[in-house]
Amino acid sequence: MINFRYHVVSLTAVFLALAIGLVVGTAALNGPVADTLKDRVDALSKDNSNYREQANQYREELNRTQDFATEISPALLGGKLAGRKILVMVLPSGQDYAEGVTAMLKVAGARITGTVTVQDKFFDPANAYELLKLADKASQPTVPAEGLPLNSDGVETSSALLAVALLQRPVPVTPADLTAVLTAYTEPGYIAVSDEVAPGAEATVVVSGLPPVDRDAAKKNQNAVTFTTQFAKDRPLVVGGNGIGDGNLVAEVRADPTLVKGISTVDNVSTEQGQLATAMTVVERVVAGKVGHYGLSAGATSQVPKVAG
């Protein structure tokens, strides 16, 4: 019969074997295995350092590329829009890029008749009826309500009235009437305007960015297209936007078989290259009378138009 002493001896042997294994294993790790692990850690550390330096280099190259677009712009644009009156309309998501686009247009010699920023409130479907009433109230002798769309779409009607007030017309709009129209929309917060705005623009640049993502996003995207269309009816128009996100303005224009033939687009306006391309596209549209689509997203034929003028 196996007695208690036998169990004690057996258990002692087992623990002794475990202790010997731990000592031998530790000694082994302190040898070649430990050296191998240390080598691998050192190699990974060097790789991380190299990748970090490479990322910094790419960032520097990108910055230099942006600088290159700015430095080369006078050679590509200088004087090609001299004396041309260009209106800049900025959608809510395009405010970060409007200054860069405007700077490029000025390099081309354009006279900026004004910068009008359209607030998100303008595209909110809840305000459609108020915009409809406002269009009738804001009309002036040289900015008449006659001829505006006769429907219940407040965005379309108000957009049409603003286009009449800001763009070149057979009967010139007086500065006083333009001020009255703009004031009617700035006071309730539908738009914001630059310090000086003049009537009579011969072309429009619409600057947009990422599309809205709230629950009314689909309707707001549709309203942005409706707004843009009103400024493209009688005069050249270029959309400088962003090709990212469902329903973005550039993609909507390119997807419409009618609009794509009459409105030029650039889909990377968030970069200096895209802002340069936008100004070049305005030259192509205004001077050469051609419609084109440029950038990096679907529907672009190339990154930039051929130099026009």
C-alpha positions as CSV (number, residue, x, y, z in Angstrom):
1,M,0.0,0.0,0.0
2,I,1.2,3.5,-1.0
3,N,1.6,5.5,2.2
4,F,1.7,9.2,3.0
5,R,5.5,9.3,2.9
6,Y,5.5,8.1,-0.7
7,H,3.2,11.0,-1.7
8,V,5.5,13.5,-0.1
9,V,8.5,12.2,-1.8
10,S,6.7,12.2,-5.2
11,L,5.5,15.7,-4.8
12,T,8.9,16.9,-3.7
13,A,10.4,15.3,-6.9
14,V,7.9,17.0,-9.1
15,F,8.5,20.5,-7.6
16,L,12.2,19.9,-7.7
17,A,11.9,19.1,-11.5
18,L,9.9,22.3,-12.1
19,A,12.5,24.3,-10.2
20,I,15.4,22.8,-12.2
21,G,13.4,23.5,-15.5
22,L,12.9,27.1,-14.6
23,V,16.6,27.5,-13.8
24,V,17.6,25.8,-17.0
25,G,15.0,27.8,-19.1
26,T,16.1,31.1,-17.6
27,A,19.7,30.3,-18.3
28,A,18.8,29.4,-21.9
29,L,16.9,32.7,-22.3
30,N,19.9,34.6,-21.0
31,G,21.9,33.1,-23.8
32,P,21.2,32.9,-27.6
33,V,17.4,33.3,-27.3
34,A,17.7,36.6,-25.3
35,D,20.3,37.9,-27.8
36,T,17.9,37.1,-30.7
37,L,15.0,38.9,-29.0
38,K,17.2,41.9,-28.3
39,D,18.3,42.0,-31.9
40,R,14.7,41.9,-33.1
41,V,13.6,44.7,-30.7
42,D,16.6,46.8,-31.9
43,A,15.7,46.2,-35.5
44,L,12.0,47.1,-35.0
45,S,13.1,50.3,-33.2
46,K,15.3,51.3,-36.2
47,D,12.4,50.5,-38.6
48,N,10.1,52.7,-36.6
49,S,12.7,55.5,-36.7
50,N,13.1,55.1,-40.4
51,Y,9.4,55.1,-41.1
52,R,9.0,58.2,-38.9
53,E,11.7,60.0,-40.9
54,Q,10.1,58.8,-44.2
55,A,6.7,60.2,-43.0
56,N,8.4,63.5,-42.2
57,Q,10.0,63.6,-45.6
58,Y,6.6,62.9,-47.3
59,R,5.1,65.7,-45.3
60,E,7.8,68.1,-46.3
61,E,7.5,67.0,-50.0
62,L,3.8,67.7,-49.8
63,N,4.3,71.1,-48.3
64,R,6.9,71.8,-51.1
65,T,4.4,70.7,-53.7
66,Q,1.8,73.1,-52.3
67,D,4.4,75.8,-52.4
68,F,5.2,74.9,-55.9
69,A,1.6,75.5,-57.0
70,T,1.7,78.9,-55.4
71,E,5.0,79.9,-56.9
72,I,4.1,78.7,-60.4
73,S,0.7,80.4,-60.4
74,P,1.8,83.8,-61.8
75,A,3.3,82.0,-64.9
76,L,0.1,80.0,-65.5
77,L,-2.4,82.7,-64.6
78,G,-0.8,86.1,-64.9
79,G,-3.2,88.5,-66.6
80,K,-5.5,85.9,-68.1
81,L,-8.5,87.2,-66.3
82,A,-7.5,90.9,-66.4
83,G,-10.6,93.1,-66.1
84,R,-13.0,90.1,-65.7
85,K,-15.6,90.5,-63.0
86,I,-15.9,87.3,-60.9
87,L,-18.3,86.5,-58.1
88,V,-17.3,84.1,-55.4
89,M,-20.1,82.2,-53.7
90,V,-19.1,80.1,-50.7
91,L,-21.1,77.2,-49.3
92,P,-21.0,76.4,-45.6
93,S,-18.4,73.7,-46.0
94,G,-16.2,75.7,-48.3
95,Q,-15.1,78.6,-46.1
96,D,-11.6,77.2,-45.4
97,Y,-10.8,77.2,-49.1
98,A,-12.4,80.4,-50.4
99,E,-9.5,82.6,-49.5
100,G,-7.0,80.5,-51.5
101,V,-9.3,80.4,-54.5
102,T,-9.8,84.1,-54.4
103,A,-6.1,84.7,-54.1
104,M,-5.5,82.6,-57.3
105,L,-8.2,84.5,-59.1
106,K,-6.5,87.8,-58.2
107,V,-3.2,86.4,-59.5
108,A,-5.0,86.0,-62.8
109,G,-6.0,89.6,-62.7
110,A,-9.7,89.0,-61.9
111,R,-11.8,91.7,-60.3
112,I,-13.7,90.1,-57.4
113,T,-17.1,91.7,-57.3
114,G,-17.7,90.2,-53.9
115,T,-17.6,87.1,-51.7
116,V,-21.0,85.9,-50.5
117,T,-21.0,83.1,-47.9
118,V,-24.3,81.1,-47.9
119,Q,-25.1,79.8,-44.4
120,D,-26.3,76.3,-43.6
121,K,-29.7,77.9,-42.7
122,F,-30.3,78.7,-46.3
123,F,-30.3,75.0,-47.3
124,D,-32.3,73.8,-44.3
125,P,-35.6,72.4,-45.7
126,A,-37.4,73.8,-42.6
127,N,-36.8,77.4,-44.0
128,A,-38.2,76.9,-47.5
129,Y,-41.4,78.8,-46.9
130,E,-39.6,81.7,-45.2
131,L,-37.2,82.0,-48.1
132,L,-40.1,82.0,-50.5
133,K,-41.7,85.0,-48.7
134,L,-38.3,86.7,-48.4
135,A,-37.7,86.6,-52.1
136,D,-40.9,88.5,-52.8
137,K,-40.2,91.0,-50.0
138,A,-36.5,91.6,-51.0
139,S,-37.2,92.4,-54.7
140,Q,-36.2,95.9,-55.9
141,P,-36.9,98.0,-59.0
142,T,-33.7,96.7,-60.8
143,V,-34.0,93.3,-59.1
144,P,-37.6,92.4,-59.8
145,A,-39.5,89.4,-58.7
146,E,-40.9,89.0,-62.2
147,G,-39.3,86.1,-64.0
148,L,-38.4,84.2,-60.8
149,P,-39.4,80.5,-60.6
150,L,-43.1,80.2,-59.9
151,N,-43.2,77.3,-57.5
152,S,-43.1,76.5,-53.8
153,D,-39.3,76.0,-53.7
154,G,-38.0,78.8,-51.5
155,V,-34.3,77.9,-52.1
156,E,-34.8,78.0,-55.9
157,T,-36.7,81.3,-55.8
158,S,-34.3,83.1,-53.4
159,S,-31.2,81.7,-55.3
160,A,-32.7,83.1,-58.5
161,L,-33.2,86.5,-56.9
162,L,-29.7,86.6,-55.6
163,A,-28.4,85.6,-59.1
164,V,-30.3,88.5,-60.7
165,A,-28.9,90.9,-58.1
166,L,-25.3,89.8,-58.3
167,L,-24.7,88.8,-62.0
168,Q,-24.4,90.9,-65.1
169,R,-27.8,91.7,-66.7
170,P,-29.1,93.6,-69.7
171,V,-30.6,96.2,-67.3
172,P,-27.8,97.0,-64.8
173,V,-28.6,96.5,-61.1
174,T,-28.1,99.6,-59.1
175,P,-25.7,99.4,-56.1
176,A,-28.5,100.6,-53.8
177,D,-30.9,97.9,-55.0
178,L,-28.1,95.3,-54.6
179,T,-27.5,96.4,-51.0
180,A,-31.2,96.2,-50.2
181,V,-31.4,92.6,-51.5
182,L,-28.3,91.5,-49.7
183,T,-29.4,93.2,-46.4
184,A,-32.7,91.3,-46.6
185,Y,-30.9,88.0,-46.5
186,T,-28.0,89.0,-44.1
187,E,-30.2,90.3,-41.3
188,P,-32.0,87.0,-40.7
189,G,-28.7,85.1,-41.1
190,Y,-29.1,83.4,-44.5
191,I,-26.0,84.8,-46.0
192,A,-22.9,86.8,-45.0
193,V,-21.1,89.2,-47.4
194,S,-17.7,90.7,-47.8
195,D,-17.2,94.4,-47.1
196,E,-17.6,95.4,-50.7
197,V,-20.0,93.7,-53.1
198,A,-20.8,95.1,-56.5
199,P,-23.3,94.0,-59.1
200,G,-22.5,92.9,-62.6
201,A,-20.3,89.8,-62.3
202,E,-19.9,88.0,-65.5
203,A,-19.1,84.6,-64.0
204,T,-19.4,82.8,-60.7
205,V,-17.1,80.5,-58.7
206,V,-18.9,78.3,-56.1
207,V,-16.6,77.0,-53.4
208,S,-17.8,74.0,-51.6
209,G,-16.4,71.3,-49.3
210,L,-17.5,68.1,-47.6
211,P,-21.3,67.5,-47.8
212,P,-23.5,67.7,-44.6
213,V,-24.1,64.5,-42.7
214,D,-27.1,65.3,-40.5
215,R,-30.6,63.8,-41.0
216,D,-31.4,66.5,-43.6
217,A,-28.2,65.9,-45.5
218,A,-29.9,64.5,-48.7
219,K,-32.3,67.5,-49.0
220,K,-29.5,70.0,-48.2
221,N,-27.3,68.5,-50.9
222,Q,-30.2,68.8,-53.3
223,N,-30.7,72.4,-52.3
224,A,-27.0,73.1,-52.9
225,V,-27.4,71.9,-56.5
226,T,-30.6,74.0,-56.9
227,F,-28.8,77.0,-55.6
228,T,-25.8,76.5,-57.9
229,T,-28.0,75.9,-61.0
230,Q,-29.6,79.4,-60.6
231,F,-26.2,81.0,-61.0
232,A,-25.3,78.9,-64.0
233,K,-28.4,79.7,-66.1
234,D,-27.1,82.8,-68.0
235,R,-23.4,83.0,-67.0
236,P,-20.4,80.8,-66.8
237,L,-19.9,78.9,-63.5
238,V,-17.1,76.8,-62.0
239,V,-17.5,74.7,-58.9
240,G,-14.4,74.3,-56.8
241,G,-15.2,71.6,-54.3
242,N,-14.3,68.3,-52.7
243,G,-15.0,64.9,-54.3
244,I,-15.4,63.1,-51.0
245,G,-18.6,62.1,-49.3
246,D,-22.0,61.0,-50.6
247,G,-23.9,63.8,-52.3
248,N,-21.0,66.3,-52.5
249,L,-21.7,69.1,-55.0
250,V,-19.0,68.2,-57.5
251,A,-20.3,64.6,-57.7
252,E,-23.9,65.7,-58.1
253,V,-23.0,68.1,-61.0
254,R,-20.9,65.4,-62.7
255,A,-23.7,62.8,-62.3
256,D,-26.3,65.1,-63.9
257,P,-26.4,64.7,-67.7
258,T,-27.4,68.3,-68.2
259,L,-25.4,70.1,-65.6
260,V,-22.2,68.3,-66.5
261,K,-22.3,70.0,-69.9
262,G,-22.7,73.5,-68.6
263,I,-20.9,73.7,-65.2
264,S,-17.1,73.1,-64.9
265,T,-15.8,71.4,-61.7
266,V,-12.6,70.9,-59.7
267,D,-12.7,68.2,-57.0
268,N,-9.6,69.0,-54.9
269,V,-10.0,72.6,-53.9
270,S,-8.8,71.8,-50.4
271,T,-5.2,71.9,-51.8
272,E,-3.2,74.7,-53.4
273,Q,-3.0,72.6,-56.5
274,G,-6.8,72.4,-56.6
275,Q,-7.1,76.2,-56.0
276,L,-4.7,76.8,-58.8
277,A,-6.7,74.4,-61.0
278,T,-9.9,76.2,-60.1
279,A,-8.6,79.5,-61.3
280,M,-7.2,77.9,-64.5
281,T,-10.7,76.4,-65.0
282,V,-12.3,79.8,-64.7
283,V,-9.9,81.0,-67.4
284,E,-10.9,78.1,-69.6
285,R,-14.6,78.7,-69.0
286,V,-14.6,82.5,-69.3
287,V,-12.0,83.1,-71.9
288,A,-12.1,79.9,-74.0
289,G,-15.8,79.1,-73.4
290,K,-15.1,75.5,-72.6
291,V,-16.5,73.3,-69.9
292,G,-14.2,70.8,-68.1
293,H,-13.9,68.6,-65.1
294,Y,-10.6,68.3,-63.2
295,G,-9.0,66.8,-60.1
296,L,-8.6,63.3,-58.7
297,S,-12.2,61.9,-58.3
298,A,-14.5,60.1,-60.6
299,G,-15.5,62.1,-63.6
300,A,-12.3,64.2,-63.8
301,T,-10.6,64.1,-67.2
302,S,-7.3,65.4,-65.9
303,Q,-5.8,67.2,-63.0
304,V,-5.7,70.6,-64.6
305,P,-7.1,72.1,-67.8
306,K,-4.8,73.1,-70.7
307,V,-3.6,76.7,-70.3
308,A,-6.2,79.0,-71.9
309,G,-5.8,82.5,-73.2
